[in-house]
């Protein structure tokens, strides 16, 4: 059965929501769908969906009786479809197709791996190579990071602003099929970054992801113990101060594995340095090359020389295109 999400921006449940966001609950998918919904504005209702067999494997392809793929409550909700359904991920893509059949306009985020004609609009990363009359391409991923978001994060995390500058945010991900990230890679990163921070008398604002290997987390804790700042390595350290790290950073250093992480870092107004970008393979490498070519990021080196940073913010641009293409009012 579908589980309704109630993140902070949707905590006041709205039964007749104009927009539904439909995802499998994966944090990256939720973040993209919610960011687009927020940029479009209006009452929103979020669903976390888990398809039953055999639809789980087939999604987003239709099978007979697909209306019941997500349970009875979902089928009943479709009796009063929203004006707009936004899906992200394969499960969300099937749900948006069903919402479209019920009368909603539909937007699918990420390449659905089938013909885009099944949705009103498909929003796909430029590096995925998907093209079509109803396809909008985005550099990186959608997210909520803009000046208002950063201002709110500074207010929510005032203690970070009192740390000595320059403040360096360190964002660590983990290995993927496109790039490796292990203790050796972390130690190479640390050898360039940490002596510079110590010499400047600045502070380090570090955070890891769910994919960061345990031995990398241990190495991080050991290497930064004597530096001023914060080091978030999991729920045991309290709430993740990630938003505050981006907001208060004077520069950002990131591992190269996450399109979402680099997209959000690049939406700030500070220099972004990527560790070992040449080690990335496949389509994500095209994304990093695009950031390098436009001068938004640089490869990490020991100098960490400052440079002018123009924020990359695709969510507002894409939201404007969605409004125009679907005839939605602001």
Backbone bond lengths (Angstrom), bond angles and torsions (degrees), N, CA, C in turn:
res aa  C-N    CA-C-N  psi(-1)  N-CA   C-N-CA  omega(-1)  CA-C   N-CA-C  phi
1 X - - - 1.463 - - 1.525 109.94 -
2 X 1.335 117.78 148.75 1.457 119.16 179.52 1.519 110.85 -69.83
3 X 1.316 115.52 143.36 1.459 121.51 176.22 1.515 107.20 -109.78
4 X 1.326 117.32 126.14 1.458 119.76 179.20 1.520 109.88 -80.70
5 X 1.346 115.49 131.57 1.454 120.39 177.08 1.519 109.12 -89.11
6 X 1.313 115.72 149.41 1.463 119.33 175.96 1.521 109.84 -135.07
7 X 1.364 118.29 62.29 1.449 119.44 173.46 1.523 110.00 -61.97
8 X 1.339 115.84 169.69 1.462 120.12 -170.71 1.523 112.66 -53.41
9 X 1.352 116.81 -41.90 1.447 116.87 -175.17 1.519 112.82 -73.50
10 X 1.350 118.30 -9.82 1.456 121.84 -179.46 1.530 111.23 -120.61
11 X 1.312 118.64 19.72 1.460 119.95 -170.31 1.530 112.08 -65.50
12 X 1.336 117.20 -27.58 1.461 119.89 175.35 1.518 108.02 -85.64
13 X 1.327 116.26 99.48 1.463 120.95 -174.36 1.521 111.11 -62.78
14 X 1.325 116.07 130.92 1.450 121.73 -178.88 1.517 108.06 -118.20
15 X 1.333 116.85 113.98 1.458 120.80 -175.52 1.514 111.23 -66.80
16 X 1.351 117.02 -41.66 1.453 119.88 -176.41 1.519 110.96 -97.97
17 X 1.330 116.78 44.60 1.452 121.70 -177.53 1.523 111.03 -58.42
18 X 1.343 115.20 139.07 1.460 120.57 179.51 1.518 111.47 -77.93
19 X 1.332 116.79 -23.68 1.463 121.49 -177.93 1.523 109.37 -126.78
20 X 1.319 117.12 134.34 1.460 122.75 169.34 1.526 108.38 -110.14
21 X 1.339 116.06 138.13 1.457 120.54 168.79 1.515 107.82 -108.42
22 X 1.331 116.15 131.56 1.464 122.95 -170.25 1.517 109.32 -126.92
23 X 1.341 116.89 111.91 1.462 120.97 -178.84 1.524 109.76 -143.09
24 X 1.338 114.47 175.48 1.460 121.50 176.99 1.531 111.75 -91.85
25 X 1.309 118.01 5.03 1.455 121.92 -178.88 1.512 114.41 90.85
26 X 1.339 118.22 -9.04 1.462 120.69 175.10 1.529 108.54 -57.43
27 X 1.339 115.98 130.56 1.463 119.83 -172.04 1.525 112.64 -56.87
28 X 1.339 117.68 -40.70 1.449 120.25 179.85 1.509 112.37 -65.97
29 X 1.335 116.81 -38.95 1.468 120.35 178.65 1.523 111.28 -68.54
30 X 1.324 116.56 -43.54 1.465 120.73 178.65 1.521 110.26 -59.98
31 X 1.323 116.13 -44.12 1.462 120.22 -175.89 1.528 111.19 -62.64
32 X 1.324 117.22 -40.63 1.461 119.63 -178.83 1.532 111.34 -69.32
33 X 1.337 115.99 -45.66 1.466 118.92 -179.69 1.526 111.21 -64.05
34 X 1.328 116.86 -43.64 1.460 120.08 -179.84 1.530 111.54 -65.61
35 X 1.345 116.71 -37.19 1.460 119.86 -179.27 1.526 110.74 -64.24
36 X 1.326 117.06 -43.10 1.461 119.47 179.19 1.525 110.39 -66.50
37 X 1.330 117.38 -43.02 1.461 120.44 179.36 1.525 110.68 -59.96
38 X 1.323 117.34 -43.46 1.464 120.85 -179.88 1.522 111.02 -64.73
39 X 1.336 116.83 -38.85 1.460 120.06 179.89 1.533 111.54 -68.12
40 X 1.328 117.21 -31.69 1.456 121.01 177.76 1.523 111.27 -76.05
41 X 1.333 117.26 -32.15 1.450 122.50 177.38 1.515 112.81 82.59
42 X 1.324 115.23 160.33 1.455 121.28 178.36 1.515 112.14 105.95
43 X 1.326 117.18 165.25 1.465 121.72 -179.75 1.527 111.17 -59.59
44 X 1.323 116.27 133.11 1.461 121.72 -175.03 1.514 110.57 -130.86
45 X 1.319 115.24 143.23 1.459 122.24 176.85 1.520 108.15 -125.78
46 X 1.330 117.32 126.48 1.451 121.51 -177.10 1.515 112.34 -103.83
47 X 1.322 116.60 132.05 1.461 122.93 176.35 1.528 110.03 -114.97
48 X 1.317 116.40 135.49 1.459 122.24 166.57 1.519 106.80 -104.96
49 X 1.324 117.34 121.70 1.459 122.26 -168.30 1.520 111.59 -119.06
50 X 1.318 115.37 140.12 1.464 121.94 174.65 1.523 107.59 -131.92
51 X 1.323 116.54 109.26 1.460 120.39 -176.44 1.523 111.34 -72.84
52 X 1.321 115.57 146.90 1.444 121.86 172.82 1.530 109.33 -77.05
53 X 1.327 116.58 161.87 1.461 120.55 169.82 1.530 107.50 -71.10
54 X 1.330 118.19 145.26 1.471 129.63 2.12 1.523 113.67 -89.90
55 X 1.344 118.34 0.60 1.458 120.44 -174.52 1.524 111.61 -67.67
56 X 1.327 117.13 -27.19 1.467 120.26 -179.12 1.520 110.59 -57.72
57 X 1.320 116.35 -43.33 1.457 120.60 -178.13 1.524 111.17 -77.55
58 X 1.324 116.67 -35.95 1.465 120.93 -174.89 1.521 113.14 -78.40
59 X 1.324 118.22 -23.85 1.475 120.75 -174.43 1.531 111.29 -51.92
60 X 1.337 115.50 137.47 1.462 129.69 8.75 1.525 114.71 -93.77
61 X 1.312 117.33 15.02 1.468 119.79 178.43 1.518 109.95 -72.29
62 X 1.303 115.08 145.02 1.452 121.89 179.87 1.528 110.84 -81.99
63 X 1.315 116.02 139.20 1.457 123.16 169.63 1.526 106.96 -124.04
64 X 1.316 118.50 164.29 1.467 119.88 176.72 1.532 111.98 -54.13
65 X 1.329 115.78 142.60 1.471 124.31 178.78 1.531 112.04 60.91
66 X 1.331 116.79 32.47 1.462 121.14 -178.92 1.523 112.95 -63.32
67 X 1.328 117.81 -21.70 1.466 120.27 179.42 1.527 111.05 -57.37
68 X 1.325 117.49 -28.20 1.458 120.98 179.13 1.513 114.04 -93.92
69 X 1.338 117.59 11.64 1.461 120.90 -174.85 1.523 113.07 -60.08
70 X 1.331 116.58 -32.32 1.459 120.79 -175.23 1.531 112.71 -108.30
71 X 1.318 117.27 13.30 1.451 120.45 176.36 1.514 113.41 101.32
72 X 1.325 115.03 171.14 1.457 121.49 -174.39 1.524 112.48 -66.92
73 X 1.347 117.40 -38.80 1.466 119.73 -177.55 1.530 110.96 -63.00
74 X 1.325 116.04 -38.46 1.462 119.75 178.07 1.529 110.35 -66.60
75 X 1.327 115.89 -44.43 1.466 119.49 178.90 1.530 111.07 -59.48
76 X 1.334 116.26 -38.65 1.459 119.64 177.91 1.529 111.47 -68.23
77 X 1.336 116.77 -37.80 1.470 119.90 179.17 1.514 110.92 -62.32
78 X 1.332 117.11 -32.66 1.456 120.50 -178.75 1.529 112.83 -66.39
79 X 1.321 117.00 -14.89 1.470 119.33 177.31 1.524 111.26 -65.26
80 X 1.353 116.94 -22.83 1.462 121.81 175.91 1.530 108.01 -128.35
81 X 1.313 116.39 76.41 1.474 119.52 -174.60 1.522 111.37 -69.08
82 X 1.323 117.66 158.71 1.466 121.38 178.08 1.523 110.20 -79.88
83 X 1.299 114.62 173.49 1.468 119.00 173.24 1.522 109.99 -67.66
84 X 1.363 116.11 -37.42 1.462 121.29 -176.07 1.521 109.67 -139.32
85 X 1.333 117.01 132.85 1.466 122.87 174.30 1.519 108.27 -114.70
86 X 1.338 115.93 126.65 1.466 122.48 179.28 1.516 108.33 -113.24
87 X 1.322 117.62 119.91 1.454 121.77 178.38 1.509 110.91 -113.37
88 X 1.330 115.73 153.55 1.462 120.98 174.18 1.518 107.75 -144.12
89 X 1.322 116.47 127.23 1.458 121.20 -176.05 1.524 111.27 92.39
90 X 1.334 116.23 169.47 1.464 121.27 -174.20 1.523 112.94 -64.07
91 X 1.326 117.41 -43.15 1.460 119.49 179.30 1.530 110.49 -65.50
92 X 1.322 115.84 -41.98 1.453 119.47 176.69 1.514 112.51 -63.12
93 X 1.334 116.43 -33.56 1.458 120.26 -179.94 1.526 111.30 -65.74
94 X 1.335 117.60 -39.72 1.467 119.82 175.95 1.528 109.91 -66.06
95 X 1.326 116.47 -42.42 1.465 119.88 -178.75 1.525 111.31 -63.56
96 X 1.335 117.91 -39.74 1.457 119.21 179.01 1.525 110.66 -67.13
97 X 1.318 117.84 -35.63 1.469 119.61 176.50 1.538 110.09 -61.35
98 X 1.317 116.45 -42.43 1.458 120.01 178.86 1.530 110.84 -66.07
99 X 1.335 116.53 -40.72 1.458 119.62 177.56 1.525 110.55 -63.94
100 X 1.327 116.71 -36.66 1.447 120.41 177.42 1.517 111.95 -63.52
101 X 1.317 116.58 -40.81 1.465 119.99 177.35 1.525 111.10 -63.94
102 X 1.351 115.91 -27.37 1.464 119.75 -179.90 1.528 112.51 -84.12
103 X 1.346 117.09 -7.11 1.451 119.56 175.89 1.515 116.04 121.63
104 X 1.331 118.71 -3.05 1.463 121.00 -179.55 1.523 110.95 -81.18
105 X 1.327 117.22 153.20 1.454 121.32 164.78 1.524 106.50 -77.30
106 X 1.330 116.99 149.59 1.467 118.85 -170.51 1.522 112.20 -131.29
107 X 1.335 114.49 138.26 1.460 122.74 174.33 1.521 107.61 -129.67
108 X 1.318 116.67 125.20 1.453 121.97 176.85 1.519 109.37 -109.92
109 X 1.339 116.44 125.67 1.454 122.61 176.94 1.530 108.54 -97.28
110 X 1.314 116.91 132.84 1.469 127.80 -175.58 1.528 110.44 84.34
111 X 1.297 114.53 148.90 1.457 122.19 -178.82 1.523 109.79 -59.77
112 X 1.345 118.96 118.10 1.466 120.77 -178.18 1.525 113.57 -77.58
113 X 1.318 116.82 -6.32 1.470 122.89 178.84 1.520 112.80 68.96
114 X 1.309 117.51 12.14 1.455 122.22 168.05 1.525 106.96 -134.39
115 X 1.328 117.32 177.20 1.459 121.43 -174.95 1.529 111.23 -56.33
116 X 1.341 117.70 127.32 1.470 120.51 179.43 1.522 114.02 -62.10
117 X 1.317 118.01 -12.56 1.466 120.38 -176.32 1.527 112.54 -62.56
118 X 1.324 118.62 -14.54 1.465 121.61 -178.82 1.527 112.40 -75.86
119 X 1.337 118.08 -5.30 1.470 122.52 179.15 1.520 109.42 -128.16
120 X 1.313 116.88 157.41 1.458 119.39 174.46 1.522 110.17 -64.32
121 X 1.337 116.27 -45.27 1.457 121.54 177.81 1.526 109.70 -140.02
122 X 1.312 116.54 145.60 1.458 122.85 171.24 1.525 107.51 -121.91
123 X 1.326 116.32 131.03 1.464 122.28 177.71 1.522 107.35 -108.64
124 X 1.320 116.60 115.77 1.467 120.63 -173.53 1.527 110.21 -128.75
125 X 1.329 117.04 144.93 1.464 119.08 174.31 1.522 110.67 -58.14
126 X 1.307 116.32 138.20 1.460 120.31 -179.94 1.526 111.24 -56.33
127 X 1.348 116.74 -36.50 1.459 119.16 -176.12 1.529 113.17 -72.05
128 X 1.336 118.14 -10.07 1.468 120.01 175.53 1.524 112.36 -77.53
129 X 1.318 116.87 -18.54 1.457 120.21 175.86 1.517 115.90 80.24
130 X 1.331 118.57 6.14 1.465 120.51 179.25 1.523 109.94 -74.57
131 X 1.332 116.03 132.45 1.455 120.76 179.30 1.530 109.10 -136.07
132 X 1.320 116.69 153.82 1.451 121.55 178.60 1.515 109.93 171.19
133 X 1.328 115.97 165.19 1.461 120.41 -178.47 1.521 112.37 -61.74
134 X 1.330 117.77 -29.30 1.463 120.73 -178.66 1.526 112.12 -109.54
135 X 1.337 116.54 21.09 1.469 121.31 -179.95 1.525 109.84 -104.75
136 X 1.333 116.19 126.23 1.460 122.84 173.01 1.520 107.84 -104.78
137 X 1.325 117.11 126.67 1.457 119.68 -178.45 1.524 110.49 -99.28
138 X 1.309 114.92 145.07 1.459 122.09 -176.33 1.522 108.52 -129.63
139 X 1.332 116.48 139.44 1.457 120.84 173.81 1.523 108.49 -80.39
140 X 1.322 116.31 107.94 1.461 120.41 -177.88 1.508 111.85 87.37
141 X 1.324 117.05 -131.26 1.464 121.84 -176.11 1.517 110.44 -134.11
142 X 1.328 115.70 163.54 1.457 121.61 175.87 1.532 109.58 -81.95
143 X 1.322 115.87 148.78 1.473 120.84 -177.55 1.524 108.24 -166.80
144 X 1.328 117.60 171.04 1.473 119.42 -176.73 1.521 115.41 -92.04
145 X 1.332 118.74 1.81 1.466 120.12 -169.59 1.529 111.33 -73.02
146 X 1.331 115.64 115.21 1.458 123.26 172.07 1.525 107.16 -148.49
147 X 1.320 117.87 -172.49 1.468 119.76 -175.30 1.527 111.82 -62.94
148 X 1.326 117.66 -40.06 1.463 120.27 -179.76 1.525 110.47 -65.57
149 X 1.323 116.84 -40.97 1.472 121.42 178.50 1.528 110.18 -62.91
150 X 1.325 116.78 -43.37 1.464 120.46 179.65 1.528 111.20 -67.14
151 X 1.326 117.39 -39.35 1.470 120.21 177.20 1.527 110.54 -61.30
152 X 1.335 116.26 -43.59 1.462 120.18 179.41 1.527 110.85 -64.14
153 X 1.321 116.81 -36.56 1.465 120.13 179.57 1.524 111.42 -67.68
154 X 1.317 117.14 -35.89 1.470 119.39 176.93 1.529 110.69 -64.78
155 X 1.314 116.06 -40.90 1.462 119.95 178.11 1.526 110.56 -64.52
156 X 1.334 117.14 -38.24 1.462 121.18 -177.90 1.525 113.03 -75.01
157 X 1.336 117.81 -20.65 1.471 121.44 -176.30 1.532 110.25 -130.76
158 X 1.328 118.34 60.42 1.463 120.10 -174.20 1.527 113.45 -65.22
159 X 1.343 118.33 -28.15 1.462 120.35 -176.79 1.530 111.56 -63.25
160 X 1.323 116.84 -30.20 1.459 119.16 -179.38 1.526 111.40 -66.26
161 X 1.316 116.33 -30.02 1.457 120.31 179.40 1.516 113.14 -70.79
162 X 1.331 117.17 -17.31 1.466 120.78 179.11 1.520 112.44 -87.82
163 X 1.322 118.66 -6.79 1.462 121.73 179.37 1.524 110.13 -71.58
164 X 1.339 117.01 151.30 1.473 119.06 -177.81 1.522 112.14 -64.88
165 X 1.315 115.25 142.48 1.455 120.44 177.85 1.519 111.41 -100.10
166 X 1.317 115.59 163.94 1.458 125.65 0.20 1.525 111.89 -72.19
167 X 1.331 115.11 143.22 1.460 121.50 179.43 1.529 109.39 -94.91
168 X 1.335 115.18 123.80 1.465 120.82 -178.76 1.512 109.32 -109.12
169 X 1.331 116.88 117.10 1.467 120.72 174.05 1.523 108.55 -83.82
170 X 1.317 116.10 132.98 1.467 122.41 178.40 1.523 107.96 -118.33
171 X 1.330 116.62 117.67 1.457 123.02 -177.95 1.522 108.51 -111.69
172 X 1.329 115.93 115.02 1.459 120.39 -177.76 1.522 110.76 -112.37
173 X 1.302 116.10 128.05 1.458 122.18 174.26 1.512 110.51 -102.30
174 X 1.323 116.63 -132.39 1.455 120.53 -177.99 1.514 110.46 -160.09
175 X 1.311 116.98 -179.63 1.464 120.58 -178.02 1.524 111.55 -67.61
176 X 1.316 115.49 149.04 1.457 122.02 175.05 1.520 107.68 -140.05
177 X 1.332 115.93 179.90 1.463 117.50 179.86 1.519 111.83 -72.33
178 X 1.329 116.91 -9.60 1.460 120.38 179.97 1.526 113.52 -102.34
179 X 1.311 118.05 -15.22 1.461 120.42 -177.78 1.522 109.42 -160.71
180 X 1.324 116.44 142.01 1.454 120.72 174.83 1.516 110.97 -89.84
181 X 1.326 116.49 152.03 1.461 120.72 173.83 1.519 107.72 -151.54
182 X 1.326 115.99 106.40 1.462 121.52 -176.64 1.522 109.30 -130.38
183 X 1.332 116.29 -170.95 1.463 120.51 -178.13 1.520 111.28 -60.29
184 X 1.329 116.81 -40.19 1.465 119.30 -179.82 1.524 110.93 -61.90
185 X 1.343 116.59 -42.13 1.466 120.15 178.14 1.527 110.25 -64.59
186 X 1.330 116.80 -41.05 1.460 119.38 178.40 1.526 111.03 -63.33
187 X 1.321 117.41 -42.30 1.462 119.81 -178.84 1.522 111.65 -64.29
188 X 1.325 117.66 -34.87 1.468 119.68 175.85 1.527 110.40 -65.76
189 X 1.329 116.05 -41.36 1.465 120.82 176.59 1.526 110.11 -61.61
190 X 1.323 116.17 -48.20 1.464 121.25 -176.75 1.524 111.68 -62.92
191 X 1.326 116.71 -36.17 1.464 120.35 -178.31 1.521 111.72 -64.63
192 X 1.314 117.66 -30.05 1.466 120.81 177.64 1.522 111.76 -85.02
193 X 1.331 116.65 -37.17 1.459 120.60 -169.87 1.526 114.09 -87.15
194 X 1.312 117.21 -49.89 1.464 119.80 -168.39 1.532 113.87 -66.69
195 X 1.333 120.65 -40.50 1.469 118.53 176.64 1.533 112.52 -60.43
196 X 1.325 116.46 -34.83 1.459 119.89 179.26 1.521 110.84 -65.37
197 X 1.329 116.34 -43.12 1.471 119.77 179.56 1.528 110.11 -63.13
198 X 1.336 115.71 -43.67 1.468 119.86 179.91 1.527 111.39 -62.86
199 X 1.328 117.01 -41.56 1.462 120.54 -178.91 1.515 111.92 -66.43
200 X 1.318 116.85 -33.95 1.471 120.90 -179.37 1.520 112.39 -79.36
201 X 1.330 117.52 -18.35 1.454 120.19 -174.06 1.515 112.48 75.19
202 X 1.332 116.08 21.51 1.457 120.30 -179.81 1.514 112.30 -88.63
203 X 1.333 116.09 -163.46 1.456 121.32 -177.32 1.523 110.23 -131.93
204 X 1.334 115.01 159.49 1.461 121.91 -178.59 1.525 109.08 -115.75
205 X 1.330 116.19 130.92 1.453 122.93 177.00 1.530 106.83 -115.67
206 X 1.323 116.89 97.49 1.464 121.07 -170.29 1.518 111.73 -110.74
207 X 1.328 115.68 143.37 1.457 121.32 173.84 1.517 109.02 -145.62
208 X 1.330 115.32 151.17 1.458 121.28 178.29 1.526 108.88 -114.50
209 X 1.333 116.02 175.50 1.457 121.31 177.35 1.523 109.72 -116.78
210 X 1.321 115.24 176.46 1.470 119.31 177.40 1.513 111.94 -64.32
211 X 1.328 117.54 -20.49 1.456 121.00 -177.61 1.522 113.61 -92.59
212 X 1.329 117.29 -3.69 1.458 119.23 -178.31 1.533 110.45 -69.59
213 X 1.350 118.69 123.49 1.477 120.40 -179.09 1.521 111.97 -59.36
214 X 1.333 115.41 148.40 1.463 120.85 -177.33 1.525 111.82 -60.04
215 X 1.343 117.44 -37.14 1.465 118.13 -178.89 1.524 111.87 -71.68
216 X 1.331 117.24 -27.35 1.464 119.88 173.88 1.525 110.15 -70.26
217 X 1.333 116.75 -40.32 1.463 120.69 177.17 1.528 109.90 -59.88
218 X 1.334 117.05 -44.77 1.466 120.51 179.18 1.518 111.34 -62.72
219 X 1.330 116.96 -41.81 1.462 120.41 179.11 1.526 111.05 -64.77
220 X 1.337 115.99 -38.92 1.461 119.82 177.90 1.520 110.87 -61.25
221 X 1.318 116.26 -49.08 1.471 119.51 -179.59 1.525 110.84 -56.39
222 X 1.340 116.56 -43.99 1.462 120.45 -176.79 1.527 111.57 -67.14
223 X 1.338 117.04 -39.44 1.455 120.10 -173.74 1.528 112.72 -77.17
224 X 1.327 118.96 -24.81 1.471 119.89 -174.25 1.525 112.58 -106.28
225 X 1.328 117.00 5.27 1.470 120.16 -174.22 1.525 113.00 -57.18
226 X 1.329 117.77 -32.28 1.466 120.58 -175.48 1.526 113.31 -97.72
227 X 1.333 117.26 3.21 1.464 119.48 -179.94 1.523 110.58 -95.83
228 X 1.343 117.59 143.17 1.464 118.96 172.59 1.524 109.99 -64.07
229 X 1.324 116.00 149.43 1.449 119.38 175.70 1.508 112.72 134.98
230 X 1.325 115.59 -155.37 1.457 122.51 178.40 1.524 108.36 -131.59
231 X 1.337 115.05 152.07 1.460 120.75 178.06 1.521 107.37 -140.66
232 X 1.314 116.25 104.96 1.461 121.38 -179.16 1.522 109.22 -98.73
233 X 1.344 115.62 121.56 1.466 119.78 -176.46 1.520 112.63 -122.86
234 X 1.321 118.07 6.59 1.455 120.71 178.52 1.511 111.32 154.45
235 X 1.324 116.94 176.77 1.471 121.11 -177.04 1.518 114.14 -56.13
236 X 1.327 117.43 -25.50 1.461 119.74 177.88 1.515 113.11 -62.89
237 X 1.325 116.74 -18.31 1.463 121.31 178.13 1.530 112.20 -92.87
238 X 1.340 116.75 7.84 1.459 120.51 -177.41 1.511 111.15 95.05
239 X 1.325 116.29 -161.21 1.464 121.20 -179.23 1.524 109.76 -70.64
240 X 1.311 115.90 142.44 1.457 120.94 179.34 1.536 109.80 -67.23
241 X 1.340 117.94 121.22 1.474 120.28 -179.40 1.522 112.96 -86.83
242 X 1.314 117.84 23.64 1.467 123.14 -173.37 1.527 112.73 -48.23
243 X 1.326 116.96 -48.50 1.464 119.07 -178.54 1.524 110.92 -60.99
244 X 1.319 117.19 -41.89 1.454 120.95 178.23 1.515 112.59 -64.90
245 X 1.336 116.49 -34.93 1.463 120.43 178.22 1.527 110.48 -61.97
246 X 1.335 116.21 -46.47 1.467 119.29 178.60 1.528 110.49 -64.22
247 X 1.322 116.31 -39.64 1.462 120.23 -173.73 1.527 113.20 -70.94
248 X 1.333 117.07 -36.21 1.461 120.34 -174.89 1.529 113.32 -97.83
249 X 1.317 118.34 -5.90 1.459 120.92 -176.67 1.530 111.85 -67.82
250 X 1.334 115.42 142.30 1.461 121.49 169.43 1.525 110.74 -90.81
251 X 1.319 116.55 -18.52 1.456 123.41 172.41 1.518 107.27 -159.81
252 X 1.314 115.87 160.78 1.460 121.36 -177.30 1.519 108.89 -128.59
253 X 1.320 115.49 135.28 1.466 122.64 173.31 1.516 107.28 -118.27
254 X 1.333 117.02 130.44 1.456 120.75 -175.20 1.520 110.67 -134.05
255 X 1.333 115.73 145.25 1.459 119.05 166.85 1.527 107.56 -67.17
256 X 1.324 116.62 165.08 1.467 120.86 -167.58 1.515 114.19 -97.20
257 X 1.330 118.13 7.96 1.466 120.49 -166.37 1.520 115.01 -88.63
258 X 1.330 119.32 -18.74 1.457 120.76 -169.36 1.525 112.00 -116.72
259 X 1.341 117.03 116.23 1.460 121.44 174.92 1.524 110.21 -62.04
260 X 1.344 116.86 -42.28 1.466 119.99 -179.39 1.526 111.21 -61.56
261 X 1.330 116.46 -45.94 1.455 120.97 -176.66 1.530 110.83 -64.12
262 X 1.326 116.94 -43.58 1.459 120.48 179.49 1.528 111.41 -69.55
263 X 1.326 116.67 -34.43 1.472 119.41 177.46 1.520 110.48 -62.59
264 X 1.321 117.20 -44.02 1.459 120.64 -178.18 1.519 111.28 -71.09
265 X 1.328 117.54 -39.93 1.463 120.00 176.23 1.524 110.50 -61.13
266 X 1.334 116.43 -38.89 1.457 120.83 -177.82 1.522 112.93 -73.41
267 X 1.323 117.26 -11.94 1.466 120.91 177.32 1.524 112.25 -83.87
268 X 1.324 118.60 -8.15 1.460 121.82 175.13 1.528 108.87 -79.92
269 X 1.320 115.53 -178.36 1.471 120.40 -179.56 1.528 111.98 -108.85
270 X 1.329 117.23 21.72 1.467 120.23 -177.93 1.526 109.81 -118.36
271 X 1.344 117.48 160.55 1.466 120.49 177.94 1.533 111.57 -61.00
272 X 1.329 115.48 143.18 1.459 122.65 177.84 1.528 108.35 -121.55
273 X 1.329 115.82 129.87 1.459 122.29 179.34 1.529 108.83 -116.43
274 X 1.328 116.53 132.07 1.458 122.46 -176.70 1.530 108.80 -107.91
275 X 1.329 115.88 128.92 1.459 120.64 179.80 1.527 110.45 -77.97
276 X 1.315 115.99 121.90 1.460 123.92 173.00 1.537 113.59 50.45
277 X 1.310 117.69 57.46 1.465 119.87 179.86 1.531 113.25 -62.95
278 X 1.337 117.21 -25.57 1.461 119.48 -179.36 1.523 112.74 -68.03
279 X 1.331 116.62 -12.89 1.460 119.48 178.94 1.510 114.61 -84.01
280 X 1.336 117.00 -5.42 1.460 121.00 -177.85 1.526 109.36 -83.56
281 X 1.331 116.10 139.16 1.458 121.87 -179.93 1.529 110.12 -116.81
282 X 1.318 115.96 168.53 1.459 121.36 172.18 1.514 113.36 70.53
283 X 1.340 114.82 -158.29 1.457 120.42 -174.10 1.524 114.01 -65.10
284 X 1.347 120.16 -35.91 1.471 118.34 176.28 1.529 113.33 -57.99
285 X 1.328 116.65 -27.36 1.466 118.75 176.44 1.530 110.44 -63.24
286 X 1.334 116.99 -35.46 1.463 120.00 177.81 1.527 110.84 -63.78
287 X 1.328 116.61 -36.57 1.465 120.34 177.04 1.523 110.34 -64.71
288 X 1.315 117.55 -47.53 1.464 120.51 -179.65 1.524 110.25 -63.90
289 X 1.326 117.10 -40.54 1.464 119.66 177.65 1.533 111.35 -61.09
290 X 1.341 116.38 -36.16 1.460 119.79 177.83 1.530 110.58 -64.80
291 X 1.324 117.29 -41.52 1.466 120.54 178.08 1.528 110.75 -65.23
292 X 1.327 116.68 -40.76 1.462 120.66 179.51 1.535 110.66 -65.75
293 X 1.325 116.42 -42.40 1.462 119.83 -175.15 1.524 111.75 -68.05
294 X 1.329 117.47 -32.42 1.458 119.25 178.82 1.525 112.08 -88.08
295 X 1.339 116.90 1.88 1.457 121.18 176.25 1.512 114.94 76.60
296 X 1.338 116.90 15.02 1.471 118.55 -179.26 1.518 112.05 -79.42
297 X 1.314 118.84 -29.08 1.465 122.31 176.24 1.528 108.18 -130.69
298 X 1.325 114.51 163.05 1.461 121.46 172.58 1.517 108.78 -133.51
299 X 1.318 114.84 156.38 1.460 119.57 174.56 1.526 109.19 -67.41
300 X 1.311 116.36 139.68 1.464 121.23 -179.96 1.525 110.89 -65.15
301 X 1.324 114.76 132.69 1.462 120.79 170.27 1.520 108.12 -141.19
302 X 1.319 116.67 177.56 1.463 119.93 -174.71 1.524 112.43 -73.12
303 X 1.333 117.90 -19.81 1.466 120.00 -176.52 1.521 112.37 -75.65
304 X 1.323 117.28 -36.18 1.461 121.93 -177.01 1.530 111.13 48.80
305 X 1.317 115.31 45.53 1.462 120.18 -177.71 1.523 110.15 -65.60
306 X 1.328 117.59 133.54 1.475 119.88 -179.48 1.527 111.07 -66.89
307 X 1.320 116.12 153.71 1.463 121.10 175.28 1.520 108.60 -150.78
308 X 1.326 115.41 157.66 1.464 120.23 179.20 1.520 109.61 -67.24
309 X 1.328 116.60 135.05 1.461 121.54 -175.59 1.517 110.11 -123.86
310 X 1.326 116.15 116.32 1.461 121.52 174.09 1.521 107.60 -96.50
311 X 1.329 118.44 120.64 1.465 119.74 -174.79 1.525 112.41 -63.04
312 X 1.331 115.32 139.74 1.464 122.38 175.17 1.524 107.44 -97.61
313 X 1.324 116.60 110.69 1.463 120.97 -176.11 1.523 109.32 -131.98
314 X 1.312 115.26 100.22 1.450 121.80 -174.15 1.527 113.42 -92.37
315 X 1.327 118.49 -21.92 1.462 120.32 -172.57 1.528 111.96 -62.56
316 X 1.329 117.55 -46.15 1.464 120.19 -179.66 1.527 110.76 -63.81
317 X 1.328 117.16 -40.55 1.470 120.58 179.05 1.523 111.03 -62.46
318 X 1.339 115.99 -46.05 1.462 119.99 -178.96 1.528 110.48 -66.12
319 X 1.330 117.46 -40.22 1.469 120.12 179.10 1.527 110.67 -60.42
320 X 1.328 117.35 -40.32 1.466 120.29 178.63 1.528 110.65 -63.90
321 X 1.325 116.94 -39.64 1.462 120.48 178.67 1.526 111.05 -67.02
322 X 1.340 116.91 -39.54 1.469 120.16 178.18 1.525 110.12 -62.20
323 X 1.336 116.91 -45.92 1.468 120.02 178.21 1.530 110.61 -56.87
324 X 1.338 115.49 -46.99 1.459 118.92 -176.28 1.513 111.99 -66.95
325 X 1.334 117.19 -43.47 1.459 120.45 -175.90 1.522 112.37 -70.85
326 X 1.337 116.45 -32.39 1.475 119.69 -177.44 1.530 112.47 -100.85
327 X 1.321 117.13 -0.44 1.454 119.99 179.29 1.506 113.73 68.07
328 X 1.335 117.20 34.60 1.463 121.83 179.53 1.525 109.97 -87.57
329 X 1.314 116.29 141.96 1.465 120.70 175.96 1.512 109.16 -81.99
330 X 1.348 116.10 149.41 1.465 121.52 177.56 1.518 110.70 -65.00
